[in-house]
């Protein structure tokens, strides 16, 4: 029996919301429950990859000369080789053809999927580049989306978006500006994540739960209780 429209809508939402590297795992679970056509599955996959930027990784296309209207291909590849080539990281980039306003979009996607270690993450950057009439000056802007997922002793998914303001530069300064943005974004997000246990997550919980007993945020205390439970189980 084919899935109903409501079932397909919910299934699509789950797939489009899937954490990095887990689209196929969620799809496998859904196919155990619903009858999903091949066309529907591939259309949803393409939409997911387009939204997340993973289309750059899936295709592993080499930028064709006609798509490298600004002559930035070699510089972009060198940048990725230098900063996105860590162990376990898979990355790639694509260039769009110039739109009607002459704007070129560089899509950079990188992911590190370590499901056996209970975590995964992706980095999607889109840089929008406009060449001025003199072809020596460029305006560059963009967005960066970081999507992280960890599920050891819990299940937490974080998605952060950084908007990159327009900056004017020459051709040689484009990748310097991209590096500056990347480093600033990492430092900002690192600060947010470092404050998360003591500030952000703490604010998500009511000061006094239904037991009307104030929750004690004592990490060492909770770790000790957890270890005690493990020891009790081992004795049993």
C-alpha positions in Angstrom: 0.0 0.0 0.0 1.4 3.4 -1.0 2.1 5.9 1.7 -0.5 8.7 2.3 0.3 12.3 1.6 0.6 13.1 5.3 3.0 10.1 5.7 5.1 11.3 2.8 5.1 14.9 4.2 6.4 13.6 7.6 8.9 11.3 6.0 10.3 14.1 3.8 10.6 16.4 6.9 12.6 13.7 8.7 14.9 13.1 5.8 15.5 16.8 5.1 16.3 17.3 8.8 18.7 14.4 9.0 22.1 15.0 10.6 25.2 14.9 8.4 25.9 11.4 7.0 22.7 9.9 8.2 20.2 10.4 5.4 20.5 6.8 4.2 20.1 5.4 7.8 16.9 7.3 8.3 15.7 6.3 4.9 16.3 2.7 5.7 14.2 3.0 8.8 11.4 4.7 6.9 11.3 2.1 4.2 10.6 -0.5 6.9 7.4 1.5 7.8 6.3 3.0 4.5 6.2 2.2 0.8 8.4 4.9 -0.8 8.9 5.1 -4.6 12.3 5.3 -6.1 11.4 8.6 -7.8 10.2 10.1 -4.5 13.3 9.0 -2.8 15.7 10.4 -5.4 13.8 13.7 -5.5 14.0 14.1 -1.8 17.7 13.1 -1.8 18.4 15.8 -4.4 16.5 18.4 -2.4 18.5 17.4 0.8 21.8 17.6 -1.0 20.9 20.9 -2.5 19.9 22.4 0.8 22.9 21.2 2.7 25.4 21.7 0.0 26.3 18.1 -0.1 25.6 18.1 -3.9 29.2 19.3 -4.2 30.4 16.2 -2.5 28.1 13.8 -4.2 29.0 14.9 -7.7 32.7 15.4 -7.1 32.5 17.4 -10.2 35.7 19.1 -11.5 34.8 22.7 -12.2 34.6 23.2 -16.0 36.4 26.1 -17.5 33.2 27.8 -18.6 32.0 27.7 -14.9 35.3 29.3 -13.7 34.5 32.7 -15.2 36.6 34.6 -12.7 39.6 32.2 -12.9 39.5 31.2 -9.2 39.5 27.4 -9.6 43.2 26.8 -8.8 43.2 29.2 -5.8 40.1 27.5 -4.4 41.5 24.0 -4.8 44.7 25.1 -3.0 42.7 26.6 -0.2 40.7 23.4 0.3 43.9 21.3 0.2 45.4 23.5 2.9 42.5 23.8 5.3 40.0 21.1 4.6 42.2 18.0 4.3 42.4 16.8 7.9 42.1 13.1 8.7 38.5 11.8 8.2 37.4 15.0 6.4 35.8 14.7 3.0 35.5 18.0 1.1 34.8 19.4 -2.4 33.7 22.6 -4.1 31.8 23.8 -7.1 31.5 27.0 -9.0 28.2 28.2 -10.5 27.9 29.8 -13.9 27.5 33.6 -13.6 23.9 34.6 -13.1 22.1 37.5 -14.9 23.9 40.0 -12.6 27.3 38.4 -13.3 27.4 36.9 -9.7 29.4 33.7 -9.3 28.7 31.4 -6.3 31.4 29.2 -4.8 30.0 26.3 -2.9 32.4 24.7 -0.4 31.2 21.6 1.5 33.1 19.5 4.0 32.0 16.7 6.4 33.5 14.5 9.0 31.3 11.5 9.7 32.4 9.4 12.7 29.2 7.5 13.6 31.2 4.7 15.4 32.5 7.5 17.7 28.9 8.9 18.0 29.4 12.2 16.3 29.3 13.8 12.8 29.5 17.3 11.4 29.4 19.3 8.2 30.5 22.7 7.1 28.7 24.4 4.2 30.0 27.7 2.9 28.6 29.7 0.0 30.6 32.7 -1.2 28.9 35.1 -3.6 31.4 37.0 -5.8 30.7 40.0 -8.1 33.4 41.4 -10.4 33.4 45.1 -10.9 33.7 46.6 -14.4 37.4 46.9 -14.2 37.7 43.1 -13.5 40.3 43.9 -10.9 38.0 44.7 -8.0 35.5 42.2 -6.5 32.7 42.3 -3.9 32.4 39.1 -1.9 29.8 38.1 0.7 28.4 34.8 1.8 27.1 32.4 4.5 28.5 29.6 6.5 26.4 26.8 8.1 27.8 24.4 10.6 25.8 21.3 11.5 27.0 19.1 14.3 25.5 16.0 15.9 26.6 14.0 18.9 24.7 11.1 20.4 26.9 9.5 23.1 25.0 9.5 26.4 22.3 11.7 24.9 21.3 13.1 21.5 22.2 16.6 20.6 22.0 18.3 17.2 23.3 21.9 16.7 23.0 24.0 13.6 24.6 27.5 13.4 24.5 30.0 10.5 27.0 32.8 10.1 26.2 35.7 7.7 29.3 37.1 6.0 29.0 40.9 5.2 30.0 42.3 1.8 33.7 43.2 1.4 35.5 44.7 -1.5 38.9 43.2 -2.4 41.1 42.5 -5.3 41.5 39.0 -6.9 44.5 38.0 -4.7 42.6 39.0 -1.6 39.6 36.8 -2.2 41.0 33.8 -0.5 42.6 35.8 2.3 39.1 37.2 3.1 37.6 33.7 3.0 40.3 32.4 5.4 39.7 35.4 7.7 35.9 34.7 7.7 36.5 31.0 8.3 38.8 31.6 11.2 36.5 34.2 12.8 33.5 31.9 12.4 35.3 29.0 14.1 36.4 31.2 17.0 32.8 32.6 17.5 31.2 29.1 17.4 33.9 27.7 19.7 33.0 30.3 22.2 29.3 29.5 22.0 29.9 25.7 22.3 32.3 26.2 25.3 29.6 28.2 27.1 26.9 25.7 26.3 27.1 23.3 29.3 27.1 26.1 31.9 24.9 28.7 30.2 22.8 27.8 27.2 21.7 24.2 28.1 21.2 25.3 31.7 18.7 28.0 30.6 16.6 25.4 28.7 15.7 23.7 31.9 13.2 25.0 34.4 14.8 26.3 37.6 12.4 24.2 39.6 11.0 21.1 37.9 7.8 19.3 38.8 9.5 18.0 41.9 9.9 21.7 43.0 13.5 20.7 43.8 16.1 23.0 42.3 18.3 21.1 39.9 22.0 21.0 40.9 24.4 21.5 38.0 27.2 19.5 39.5 29.0 17.7 36.7 31.3 15.7 39.0 28.4 14.7 41.2 26.4 13.3 38.3 29.4 11.6 36.9 29.9 9.9 40.2 26.3 8.7 40.4 26.6 7.3 36.8 29.8 5.4 37.7 28.2 4.1 40.8 25.3 2.7 38.7 27.8 1.0 36.4 29.5 -0.6 39.3 26.3 -1.9 40.8 25.3 -3.4 37.5 28.6 -5.1 37.2 28.3 -6.7 40.6 24.9 -8.0 39.7 
